[in-house]
């Protein structure tokens, strides 16, 4: 006997969906569980029927849902480690484990990921620097697999839960710190131009420069990819130009470490000749030589909040947007500009 929903209407059954789409119940089951052996056209037809009927596994027992899946485009940095630590801490509290997946790019998982996650049936999914297509969101919804996006690349849809950090205020604080030290020739290495967190940090940088009545010299805004390699390359460009900045605000700590390397190559002393500020406050920032002044983005806390949110979403359907505060951590990589470059 079919279960009744809150409005008294009978919940659709797999047999009803099968009959309406002219396929077998086993085919509907394959689509639900992300298994192979179903043509694309048939899969889309069944998915549409499931969505039209509001099919969901909510309130059904799912004994296999004993883990949370973390999805990265790259698992190769201390940034990813901080996220794993935060998610693992919460999962352990509730007797679950964490599964790591590397796929796709900074915007979305690879096309093969969604079929895999439907087959794995995790308790929830946490995506790093990614969003999901409308079709992927629909497929997760019919299986009652909640998901949360951490620090999304763009502005997510209203029905997408997300956890982020105060990127604009972080960029403002970092730049204001350099201005207050007396710097006027301040450069910035941003992240990708199509990522919201990157453009927000750049906007905060520009706002702080404007508030101080300072212009940004040509060539002092360069973009990267939040990784060490582009910090090194962009640092070489900035330090090798005709007008060298006295301070660089890097969009991530990994980029800042690349700037450190570029400065060593050119014999530029930090902070005596060049001040450097990063963003994130990953653990190696405190161990660098010199220890890095940076904006603390509470990475572990972001993953903690996202994991708690995705677990709540197994019971509640309303998505939330959470933004955690940033804080400037002043260490030894920043000082006043070289005496000969202090404005008169």
BALOBA-1460 file (C-alpha; in Angstrom, 3 decimals):
// residues 344
<rec num="1" residu="x" x="0.000" y="0.000" z="0.000"/>
<rec num="2" residu="x" x="1.563" y="3.324" z="-1.013"/>
<rec num="3" residu="x" x="2.553" y="5.756" z="1.697"/>
<rec num="4" residu="x" x="0.550" y="8.981" z="1.904"/>
<rec num="5" residu="x" x="2.241" y="12.376" z="1.849"/>
<rec num="6" residu="x" x="1.388" y="15.326" z="4.118"/>
<rec num="7" residu="x" x="-1.302" y="16.562" z="1.699"/>
<rec num="8" residu="x" x="-3.031" y="13.189" z="1.632"/>
<rec num="9" residu="x" x="-1.993" y="12.287" z="-1.893"/>
<rec num="10" residu="x" x="-0.507" y="8.841" z="-2.462"/>
<rec num="11" residu="x" x="3.228" y="8.808" z="-2.961"/>
<rec num="12" residu="x" x="4.236" y="7.683" z="-6.404"/>
<rec num="13" residu="x" x="5.630" y="4.172" z="-6.538"/>
<rec num="14" residu="x" x="8.357" y="2.836" z="-8.747"/>
<rec num="15" residu="x" x="5.766" y="0.740" z="-10.571"/>
<rec num="16" residu="x" x="3.764" y="3.869" z="-11.405"/>
<rec num="17" residu="x" x="6.848" y="5.626" z="-12.763"/>
<rec num="18" residu="x" x="7.723" y="2.493" z="-14.739"/>
<rec num="19" residu="x" x="4.260" y="2.318" z="-16.250"/>
<rec num="20" residu="x" x="4.205" y="5.986" z="-17.239"/>
<rec num="21" residu="x" x="7.614" y="5.813" z="-18.891"/>
<rec num="22" residu="x" x="7.035" y="2.412" z="-20.532"/>
<rec num="23" residu="x" x="10.032" y="0.754" z="-18.908"/>
<rec num="24" residu="x" x="10.474" y="-2.027" z="-16.381"/>
<rec num="25" residu="x" x="10.712" y="-1.503" z="-12.621"/>
<rec num="26" residu="x" x="14.277" y="-2.790" z="-12.787"/>
<rec num="27" residu="x" x="15.121" y="-0.005" z="-15.258"/>
<rec num="28" residu="x" x="13.686" y="2.611" z="-12.901"/>
<rec num="29" residu="x" x="15.750" y="1.056" z="-10.111"/>
<rec num="30" residu="x" x="18.892" y="1.270" z="-12.256"/>
<rec num="31" residu="x" x="18.264" y="4.959" z="-12.884"/>
<rec num="32" residu="x" x="17.654" y="5.611" z="-9.178"/>
<rec num="33" residu="x" x="20.857" y="3.872" z="-8.178"/>
<rec num="34" residu="x" x="23.040" y="5.293" z="-10.946"/>
<rec num="35" residu="x" x="23.776" y="1.922" z="-12.518"/>
<rec num="36" residu="x" x="24.747" y="1.362" z="-16.124"/>
<rec num="37" residu="x" x="22.679" y="-0.381" z="-18.770"/>
<rec num="38" residu="x" x="20.183" y="2.431" z="-19.439"/>
<rec num="39" residu="x" x="20.244" y="4.629" z="-22.539"/>
<rec num="40" residu="x" x="20.584" y="8.376" z="-22.108"/>
<rec num="41" residu="x" x="17.107" y="9.038" z="-23.555"/>
<rec num="42" residu="x" x="15.488" y="6.501" z="-21.227"/>
<rec num="43" residu="x" x="17.406" y="7.797" z="-18.230"/>
<rec num="44" residu="x" x="16.256" y="11.361" z="-18.922"/>
<rec num="45" residu="x" x="12.634" y="10.212" z="-19.361"/>
<rec num="46" residu="x" x="12.665" y="8.356" z="-16.055"/>
<rec num="47" residu="x" x="14.393" y="11.234" z="-14.252"/>
<rec num="48" residu="x" x="11.726" y="13.647" z="-15.525"/>
<rec num="49" residu="x" x="8.943" y="11.351" z="-14.290"/>
<rec num="50" residu="x" x="10.564" y="10.990" z="-10.886"/>
<rec num="51" residu="x" x="10.856" y="14.745" z="-10.559"/>
<rec num="52" residu="x" x="7.305" y="15.353" z="-11.802"/>
<rec num="53" residu="x" x="5.968" y="13.056" z="-9.082"/>
<rec num="54" residu="x" x="8.186" y="14.583" z="-6.423"/>
<rec num="55" residu="x" x="9.725" y="11.191" z="-5.760"/>
<rec num="56" residu="x" x="12.080" y="11.197" z="-2.795"/>
<rec num="57" residu="x" x="13.563" y="8.633" z="-0.494"/>
<rec num="58" residu="x" x="13.082" y="10.975" z="2.455"/>
<rec num="59" residu="x" x="12.021" y="9.107" z="5.596"/>
<rec num="60" residu="x" x="13.039" y="5.778" z="4.112"/>
<rec num="61" residu="x" x="15.716" y="3.818" z="5.936"/>
<rec num="62" residu="x" x="19.071" y="3.886" z="4.140"/>
<rec num="63" residu="x" x="21.417" y="1.644" z="6.120"/>
<rec num="64" residu="x" x="24.189" y="2.116" z="3.555"/>
<rec num="65" residu="x" x="24.381" y="5.891" z="4.180"/>
<rec num="66" residu="x" x="27.265" y="5.708" z="6.648"/>
<rec num="67" residu="x" x="29.623" y="8.183" z="5.036"/>
<rec num="68" residu="x" x="29.829" y="11.739" z="3.758"/>
<rec num="69" residu="x" x="31.467" y="12.406" z="0.400"/>
<rec num="70" residu="x" x="33.878" y="15.335" z="-0.034"/>
<rec num="71" residu="x" x="34.416" y="16.346" z="-3.654"/>
<rec num="72" residu="x" x="37.557" y="18.254" z="-4.690"/>
<rec num="73" residu="x" x="38.941" y="19.249" z="-8.051"/>
<rec num="74" residu="x" x="42.431" y="18.784" z="-6.536"/>
<rec num="75" residu="x" x="43.476" y="17.032" z="-3.320"/>
<rec num="76" residu="x" x="47.064" y="18.197" z="-3.247"/>
<rec num="77" residu="x" x="47.406" y="20.990" z="-0.732"/>
<rec num="78" residu="x" x="47.169" y="22.050" z="2.891"/>
<rec num="79" residu="x" x="43.944" y="23.851" z="1.941"/>
<rec num="80" residu="x" x="42.322" y="20.494" z="1.159"/>
<rec num="81" residu="x" x="43.755" y="18.996" z="4.361"/>
<rec num="82" residu="x" x="42.066" y="21.674" z="6.482"/>
<rec num="83" residu="x" x="38.734" y="20.842" z="4.851"/>
<rec num="84" residu="x" x="39.198" y="17.121" z="5.433"/>
<rec num="85" residu="x" x="40.041" y="17.685" z="9.106"/>
<rec num="86" residu="x" x="36.866" y="19.718" z="9.668"/>
<rec num="87" residu="x" x="34.579" y="17.216" z="7.938"/>
<rec num="88" residu="x" x="36.199" y="14.208" z="9.582"/>
<rec num="89" residu="x" x="35.756" y="15.755" z="13.029"/>
<rec num="90" residu="x" x="31.987" y="16.043" z="12.620"/>
<rec num="91" residu="x" x="31.596" y="12.687" z="10.855"/>
<rec num="92" residu="x" x="33.392" y="10.948" z="13.706"/>
<rec num="93" residu="x" x="30.987" y="12.502" z="16.219"/>
<rec num="94" residu="x" x="28.018" y="10.810" z="14.520"/>
<rec num="95" residu="x" x="29.719" y="7.501" z="13.781"/>
<rec num="96" residu="x" x="30.256" y="8.149" z="10.076"/>
<rec num="97" residu="x" x="33.323" y="8.169" z="7.852"/>
<rec num="98" residu="x" x="34.476" y="10.493" z="5.060"/>
<rec num="99" residu="x" x="35.006" y="9.505" z="1.428"/>
<rec num="100" residu="x" x="37.251" y="11.689" z="-0.737"/>
<rec num="101" residu="x" x="36.644" y="12.173" z="-4.455"/>
<rec num="102" residu="x" x="38.836" y="14.096" z="-6.920"/>
<rec num="103" residu="x" x="37.048" y="15.027" z="-10.124"/>
<rec num="104" residu="x" x="36.226" y="17.808" z="-12.563"/>
<rec num="105" residu="x" x="37.481" y="21.382" z="-12.318"/>
<rec num="106" residu="x" x="36.940" y="24.294" z="-9.943"/>
<rec num="107" residu="x" x="33.393" y="24.826" z="-11.232"/>
<rec num="108" residu="x" x="31.759" y="21.400" z="-11.193"/>
<rec num="109" residu="x" x="32.472" y="17.691" z="-10.827"/>
<rec num="110" residu="x" x="33.300" y="15.634" z="-13.902"/>
<rec num="111" residu="x" x="30.412" y="14.120" z="-15.905"/>
<rec num="112" residu="x" x="31.161" y="10.646" z="-14.546"/>
<rec num="113" residu="x" x="30.801" y="11.739" z="-10.925"/>
<rec num="114" residu="x" x="27.023" y="11.928" z="-10.654"/>
<rec num="115" residu="x" x="26.443" y="8.317" z="-11.727"/>
<rec num="116" residu="x" x="29.059" y="7.201" z="-9.219"/>
<rec num="117" residu="x" x="27.561" y="9.144" z="-6.319"/>
<rec num="118" residu="x" x="24.088" y="7.806" z="-7.087"/>
<rec num="119" residu="x" x="25.468" y="4.298" z="-6.850"/>
<rec num="120" residu="x" x="27.392" y="5.034" z="-3.627"/>
<rec num="121" residu="x" x="24.378" y="6.668" z="-1.913"/>
<rec num="122" residu="x" x="26.265" y="8.788" z="0.663"/>
<rec num="123" residu="x" x="24.506" y="10.469" z="3.562"/>
<rec num="124" residu="x" x="25.436" y="13.797" z="1.988"/>
<rec num="125" residu="x" x="27.866" y="15.518" z="-0.366"/>
<rec num="126" residu="x" x="30.154" y="18.486" z="0.270"/>
<rec num="127" residu="x" x="31.613" y="20.147" z="-2.825"/>
<rec num="128" residu="x" x="34.732" y="22.333" z="-2.708"/>
<rec num="129" residu="x" x="34.815" y="25.330" z="-5.074"/>
<rec num="130" residu="x" x="32.098" y="23.661" z="-7.166"/>
<rec num="131" residu="x" x="28.476" y="23.965" z="-8.084"/>
<rec num="132" residu="x" x="26.146" y="21.466" z="-9.675"/>
<rec num="133" residu="x" x="24.123" y="21.618" z="-12.858"/>
<rec num="134" residu="x" x="20.341" y="21.731" z="-12.619"/>
<rec num="135" residu="x" x="20.190" y="18.121" z="-13.841"/>
<rec num="136" residu="x" x="22.667" y="16.903" z="-11.226"/>
<rec num="137" residu="x" x="20.749" y="18.722" z="-8.490"/>
<rec num="138" residu="x" x="17.548" y="17.108" z="-9.666"/>
<rec num="139" residu="x" x="19.043" y="13.616" z="-9.606"/>
<rec num="140" residu="x" x="20.429" y="14.072" z="-6.099"/>
<rec num="141" residu="x" x="17.074" y="15.433" z="-4.964"/>
<rec num="142" residu="x" x="15.112" y="12.403" z="-6.106"/>
<rec num="143" residu="x" x="17.522" y="10.180" z="-4.133"/>
<rec num="144" residu="x" x="17.376" y="12.438" z="-1.072"/>
<rec num="145" residu="x" x="21.137" y="13.021" z="-1.132"/>
<rec num="146" residu="x" x="21.668" y="16.526" z="0.294"/>
<rec num="147" residu="x" x="24.672" y="18.584" z="-0.768"/>
<rec num="148" residu="x" x="26.456" y="21.751" z="0.335"/>
<rec num="149" residu="x" x="28.868" y="23.901" z="-1.671"/>
<rec num="150" residu="x" x="31.871" y="25.415" z="0.148"/>
<rec num="151" residu="x" x="33.008" y="28.886" z="-0.972"/>
<rec num="152" residu="x" x="31.181" y="28.551" z="-4.301"/>
<rec num="153" residu="x" x="32.835" y="29.622" z="-7.531"/>
<rec num="154" residu="x" x="29.789" y="31.674" z="-8.489"/>
<rec num="155" residu="x" x="26.521" y="32.832" z="-6.975"/>
<rec num="156" residu="x" x="24.644" y="29.574" z="-6.331"/>
<rec num="157" residu="x" x="20.931" y="29.135" z="-7.001"/>
<rec num="158" residu="x" x="18.490" y="29.910" z="-4.188"/>
<rec num="159" residu="x" x="17.931" y="26.215" z="-3.534"/>
<rec num="160" residu="x" x="21.653" y="25.456" z="-3.084"/>
<rec num="161" residu="x" x="23.054" y="25.343" z="0.457"/>
<rec num="162" residu="x" x="26.501" y="26.901" z="0.830"/>
<rec num="163" residu="x" x="29.139" y="27.828" z="3.374"/>
<rec num="164" residu="x" x="31.545" y="30.629" z="2.586"/>
<rec num="165" residu="x" x="33.862" y="33.165" z="4.126"/>
<rec num="166" residu="x" x="33.845" y="36.965" z="4.203"/>
<rec num="167" residu="x" x="36.107" y="37.364" z="1.186"/>
<rec num="168" residu="x" x="35.481" y="41.080" z="0.592"/>
<rec num="169" residu="x" x="36.252" y="42.113" z="4.168"/>
<rec num="170" residu="x" x="39.293" y="39.829" z="4.162"/>
<rec num="171" residu="x" x="40.667" y="41.560" z="1.073"/>
<rec num="172" residu="x" x="39.932" y="44.946" z="2.619"/>
<rec num="173" residu="x" x="41.668" y="44.088" z="5.917"/>
<rec num="174" residu="x" x="44.767" y="42.725" z="4.211"/>
<rec num="175" residu="x" x="45.184" y="45.813" z="2.042"/>
<rec num="176" residu="x" x="44.401" y="48.269" z="4.843"/>
<rec num="177" residu="x" x="47.118" y="46.617" z="6.953"/>
<rec num="178" residu="x" x="49.678" y="47.279" z="4.205"/>
<rec num="179" residu="x" x="48.471" y="50.856" z="3.758"/>
<rec num="180" residu="x" x="48.723" y="51.510" z="7.486"/>
<rec num="181" residu="x" x="52.323" y="50.296" z="7.391"/>
<rec num="182" residu="x" x="53.038" y="53.042" z="4.846"/>
<rec num="183" residu="x" x="52.928" y="51.125" z="1.552"/>
<rec num="184" residu="x" x="51.611" y="52.854" z="-1.548"/>
<rec num="185" residu="x" x="52.939" y="50.544" z="-4.284"/>
<rec num="186" residu="x" x="50.784" y="47.506" z="-3.490"/>
<rec num="187" residu="x" x="50.159" y="44.712" z="-5.978"/>
<rec num="188" residu="x" x="47.647" y="41.872" z="-5.820"/>
<rec num="189" residu="x" x="47.725" y="38.343" z="-7.217"/>
<rec num="190" residu="x" x="44.099" y="37.243" z="-7.484"/>
<rec num="191" residu="x" x="42.562" y="33.866" z="-8.067"/>
<rec num="192" residu="x" x="40.700" y="33.009" z="-11.275"/>
<rec num="193" residu="x" x="38.666" y="35.886" z="-12.691"/>
<rec num="194" residu="x" x="35.521" y="33.713" z="-12.882"/>
<rec num="195" residu="x" x="35.443" y="32.767" z="-9.204"/>
<rec num="196" residu="x" x="33.272" y="34.775" z="-6.824"/>
<rec num="197" residu="x" x="35.675" y="34.448" z="-3.888"/>
<rec num="198" residu="x" x="38.490" y="35.806" z="-6.059"/>
<rec num="199" residu="x" x="36.565" y="38.801" z="-7.378"/>
<rec num="200" residu="x" x="35.326" y="39.600" z="-3.855"/>
<rec num="201" residu="x" x="38.898" y="39.692" z="-2.496"/>
<rec num="202" residu="x" x="39.939" y="41.927" z="-5.396"/>
<rec num="203" residu="x" x="36.987" y="44.218" z="-4.739"/>
<rec num="204" residu="x" x="38.015" y="44.497" z="-1.078"/>
<rec num="205" residu="x" x="41.568" y="45.329" z="-2.182"/>
<rec num="206" residu="x" x="40.358" y="48.098" z="-4.498"/>
<rec num="207" residu="x" x="38.034" y="49.503" z="-1.841"/>
<rec num="208" residu="x" x="40.893" y="49.771" z="0.663"/>
<rec num="209" residu="x" x="43.121" y="51.455" z="-1.919"/>
<rec num="210" residu="x" x="40.342" y="53.901" z="-2.815"/>
<rec num="211" residu="x" x="39.665" y="54.644" z="0.854"/>
<rec num="212" residu="x" x="43.340" y="55.548" z="1.272"/>
<rec num="213" residu="x" x="43.310" y="57.749" z="-1.829"/>
<rec num="214" residu="x" x="45.790" y="55.439" z="-3.595"/>
<rec num="215" residu="x" x="45.764" y="54.396" z="-7.233"/>
<rec num="216" residu="x" x="46.733" y="50.956" z="-8.423"/>
<rec num="217" residu="x" x="49.636" y="51.159" z="-10.900"/>
<rec num="218" residu="x" x="49.296" y="49.476" z="-14.282"/>
<rec num="219" residu="x" x="50.321" y="45.832" z="-14.113"/>
<rec num="220" residu="x" x="49.865" y="45.585" z="-10.342"/>
<rec num="221" residu="x" x="46.719" y="43.419" z="-10.615"/>
<rec num="222" residu="x" x="47.531" y="39.950" z="-11.959"/>
<rec num="223" residu="x" x="45.439" y="36.787" z="-11.843"/>
<rec num="224" residu="x" x="46.416" y="33.253" z="-10.968"/>
<rec num="225" residu="x" x="44.829" y="30.007" z="-9.836"/>
<rec num="226" residu="x" x="45.315" y="30.057" z="-6.054"/>
<rec num="227" residu="x" x="48.274" y="27.643" z="-6.308"/>
<rec num="228" residu="x" x="51.995" y="27.875" z="-5.553"/>
<rec num="229" residu="x" x="53.026" y="27.662" z="-9.198"/>
<rec num="230" residu="x" x="51.173" y="30.776" z="-10.319"/>
<rec num="231" residu="x" x="52.293" y="32.634" z="-7.191"/>
<rec num="232" residu="x" x="55.857" y="31.956" z="-8.307"/>
<rec num="233" residu="x" x="55.238" y="33.006" z="-11.923"/>
<rec num="234" residu="x" x="53.223" y="36.113" z="-11.075"/>
<rec num="235" residu="x" x="55.736" y="37.008" z="-8.363"/>
<rec num="236" residu="x" x="58.552" y="36.852" z="-10.905"/>
<rec num="237" residu="x" x="56.598" y="39.164" z="-13.202"/>
<rec num="238" residu="x" x="55.870" y="41.709" z="-10.476"/>
<rec num="239" residu="x" x="59.395" y="41.714" z="-9.054"/>
<rec num="240" residu="x" x="60.970" y="41.841" z="-12.499"/>
<rec num="241" residu="x" x="59.028" y="44.843" z="-13.787"/>
<rec num="242" residu="x" x="60.275" y="48.404" z="-14.196"/>
<rec num="243" residu="x" x="58.253" y="49.481" z="-11.149"/>
<rec num="244" residu="x" x="58.526" y="46.964" z="-8.362"/>
<rec num="245" residu="x" x="55.845" y="46.832" z="-5.649"/>
<rec num="246" residu="x" x="56.882" y="47.168" z="-2.027"/>
<rec num="247" residu="x" x="54.019" y="44.888" z="-0.962"/>
<rec num="248" residu="x" x="52.065" y="42.037" z="-2.516"/>
<rec num="249" residu="x" x="48.672" y="40.759" z="-1.379"/>
<rec num="250" residu="x" x="48.365" y="37.156" z="-2.569"/>
<rec num="251" residu="x" x="44.898" y="35.667" z="-2.971"/>
<rec num="252" residu="x" x="45.922" y="32.505" z="-1.115"/>
<rec num="253" residu="x" x="48.709" y="31.355" z="1.183"/>
<rec num="254" residu="x" x="49.883" y="28.942" z="-1.505"/>
<rec num="255" residu="x" x="50.353" y="31.873" z="-3.892"/>
<rec num="256" residu="x" x="52.162" y="33.772" z="-1.141"/>
<rec num="257" residu="x" x="54.637" y="30.900" z="-0.785"/>
<rec num="258" residu="x" x="55.244" y="31.178" z="-4.524"/>
<rec num="259" residu="x" x="55.981" y="34.895" z="-4.051"/>
<rec num="260" residu="x" x="58.462" y="33.954" z="-1.309"/>
<rec num="261" residu="x" x="60.296" y="31.749" z="-3.797"/>
<rec num="262" residu="x" x="60.287" y="34.453" z="-6.483"/>
<rec num="263" residu="x" x="61.704" y="36.945" z="-3.966"/>
<rec num="264" residu="x" x="64.497" y="34.541" z="-2.975"/>
<rec num="265" residu="x" x="65.412" y="34.062" z="-6.629"/>
<rec num="266" residu="x" x="65.825" y="37.812" z="-7.065"/>
<rec num="267" residu="x" x="67.518" y="38.454" z="-3.740"/>
<rec num="268" residu="x" x="64.599" y="40.486" z="-2.404"/>
<rec num="269" residu="x" x="64.365" y="40.289" z="1.389"/>
<rec num="270" residu="x" x="61.012" y="39.742" z="3.119"/>
<rec num="271" residu="x" x="59.872" y="41.926" z="4.861"/>
<rec num="272" residu="x" x="62.773" y="44.423" z="4.623"/>
<rec num="273" residu="x" x="62.284" y="45.018" z="0.877"/>
<rec num="274" residu="x" x="58.938" y="43.361" z="0.219"/>
<rec num="275" residu="x" x="55.914" y="42.772" z="2.452"/>
<rec num="276" residu="x" x="53.683" y="39.793" z="1.667"/>
<rec num="277" residu="x" x="50.153" y="39.004" z="2.871"/>
<rec num="278" residu="x" x="48.323" y="35.761" z="2.107"/>
<rec num="279" residu="x" x="44.782" y="34.474" z="2.532"/>
<rec num="280" residu="x" x="43.442" y="31.308" z="4.256"/>
<rec num="281" residu="x" x="45.880" y="30.793" z="7.168"/>
<rec num="282" residu="x" x="46.725" y="27.187" z="6.382"/>
<rec num="283" residu="x" x="49.020" y="25.596" z="8.969"/>
<rec num="284" residu="x" x="52.306" y="26.050" z="7.049"/>
<rec num="285" residu="x" x="51.712" y="29.838" z="7.088"/>
<rec num="286" residu="x" x="52.944" y="29.955" z="10.689"/>
<rec num="287" residu="x" x="56.004" y="27.830" z="9.837"/>
<rec num="288" residu="x" x="57.189" y="29.772" z="6.780"/>
<rec num="289" residu="x" x="60.385" y="31.802" z="6.843"/>
<rec num="290" residu="x" x="59.391" y="34.436" z="7.802"/>
<rec num="291" residu="x" x="55.989" y="33.438" z="9.253"/>
<rec num="292" residu="x" x="53.291" y="34.717" z="6.915"/>
<rec num="293" residu="x" x="50.870" y="37.526" z="7.698"/>
<rec num="294" residu="x" x="47.562" y="36.311" z="6.343"/>
<rec num="295" residu="x" x="43.777" y="36.470" z="6.488"/>
<rec num="296" residu="x" x="42.322" y="33.599" z="8.481"/>
<rec num="297" residu="x" x="39.415" y="32.105" z="6.524"/>
<rec num="298" residu="x" x="38.511" y="29.458" z="9.147"/>
<rec num="299" residu="x" x="38.855" y="26.602" z="6.652"/>
<rec num="300" residu="x" x="38.410" y="23.816" z="9.183"/>
<rec num="301" residu="x" x="35.400" y="25.617" z="10.655"/>
<rec num="302" residu="x" x="33.893" y="26.008" z="7.167"/>
<rec num="303" residu="x" x="34.093" y="22.251" z="6.594"/>
<rec num="304" residu="x" x="32.731" y="21.630" z="10.084"/>
<rec num="305" residu="x" x="29.753" y="23.925" z="9.405"/>
<rec num="306" residu="x" x="29.140" y="22.377" z="5.960"/>
<rec num="307" residu="x" x="29.140" y="18.856" z="7.388"/>
<rec num="308" residu="x" x="26.713" y="19.754" z="10.162"/>
<rec num="309" residu="x" x="24.520" y="21.515" z="7.610"/>
<rec num="310" residu="x" x="24.426" y="18.581" z="5.201"/>
<rec num="311" residu="x" x="23.465" y="16.249" z="8.061"/>
<rec num="312" residu="x" x="20.642" y="18.606" z="9.113"/>
<rec num="313" residu="x" x="19.422" y="18.627" z="5.536"/>
<rec num="314" residu="x" x="18.667" y="14.924" z="5.810"/>
<rec num="315" residu="x" x="15.788" y="16.007" z="8.078"/>
<rec num="316" residu="x" x="15.089" y="19.544" z="6.861"/>
<rec num="317" residu="x" x="14.646" y="20.610" z="3.248"/>
<rec num="318" residu="x" x="15.341" y="24.356" z="3.570"/>
<rec num="319" residu="x" x="18.858" y="25.188" z="2.294"/>
<rec num="320" residu="x" x="20.947" y="27.689" z="4.238"/>
<rec num="321" residu="x" x="23.729" y="30.086" z="3.325"/>
<rec num="322" residu="x" x="26.373" y="30.504" z="5.994"/>
<rec num="323" residu="x" x="29.221" y="33.023" z="5.887"/>
<rec num="324" residu="x" x="32.031" y="32.884" z="8.440"/>
<rec num="325" residu="x" x="34.025" y="35.937" z="9.468"/>
<rec num="326" residu="x" x="37.655" y="36.504" z="8.476"/>
<rec num="327" residu="x" x="40.421" y="37.861" z="10.697"/>
<rec num="328" residu="x" x="43.841" y="39.331" z="9.948"/>
<rec num="329" residu="x" x="46.716" y="37.390" z="11.505"/>
<rec num="330" residu="x" x="49.805" y="39.602" z="11.639"/>
<rec num="331" residu="x" x="53.137" y="37.777" z="11.609"/>
<rec num="332" residu="x" x="56.623" y="38.638" z="10.361"/>
<rec num="333" residu="x" x="56.185" y="38.931" z="6.582"/>
<rec num="334" residu="x" x="54.984" y="42.538" z="6.702"/>
<rec num="335" residu="x" x="56.751" y="45.741" z="7.723"/>
<rec num="336" residu="x" x="57.031" y="49.320" z="6.523"/>
<rec num="337" residu="x" x="58.307" y="49.972" z="2.985"/>
<rec num="338" residu="x" x="62.042" y="50.431" z="2.326"/>
<rec num="339" residu="x" x="63.178" y="53.850" z="3.565"/>
<rec num="340" residu="x" x="63.991" y="55.144" z="0.114"/>
<rec num="341" residu="x" x="60.459" y="54.368" z="-1.054"/>
<rec num="342" residu="x" x="58.549" y="55.948" z="1.834"/>
<rec num="343" residu="x" x="56.457" y="58.798" z="0.344"/>
<rec num="344" residu="x" x="57.512" y="62.283" z="1.438"/>
